[in-house]
């Protein structure tokens, strides 16, 4: 998913081929409702539902917000939209590009929500009217983590761990099938691997933003950037 996050970020850059923004080209489609994988996923959701706790439900409810500043829990209270307007603008533009690509894929695949396939499931959050795949919160979380991880490589592992938690809260509440953020790439190689890293040379972070020290090694291109 980190590579897909990089591709979605590239959607905000000029001159990027349309195929690099098409998730239906990049990842495998979801399984059908009667597929054994869907039946297995429903069983997993029943287990998650049975193990819900009040604290877990509250944590999922707190993660309804789609702002990149959910990563304040990783980066500290200084990571605040009012203090970092340039960063807030960059994240908003990246989020808009990612949402557009994700919504196009949702419209093509139109995978029903788990509670539509298995009415005995009881979501702990309101069920959105949109389809369930890919997991929109997961897409946004991974995109934000990918971009912030390029800016602050020493926090990259913690950022992606928080993004996974953000995605899994939606599964625990029964809004998505398990693993809805781990769509498999259709291919291992493609033109997106030769594109520049998202935001490279284009964004100047706010002065108040935390920065890696001068002795830090640069981030590896593990997210699919060239």
Secondary structure, 3 states (H helix, E strand, C coil): CHHHHHHHHHCCCCCCCHHHHCHHHHECCCCCCCCHHHHHHHHHHHHHHHCCCHHHHHHHHHCCCCCHHHHHHHHCCCCCCCCCHHHHHHHHHHHHHHHHHHHHHHHHHCCCCHHHHCCCCCCCCCCCCCCCCCCHHHHHHHHHHHHHHHHCHHHHHHHHHHHHHHHHHHHHCCCCCCCCCCCCECCCCCHHHHCCCCCCCCCCCCCCCCCCCCCCCCCCCCCCCC
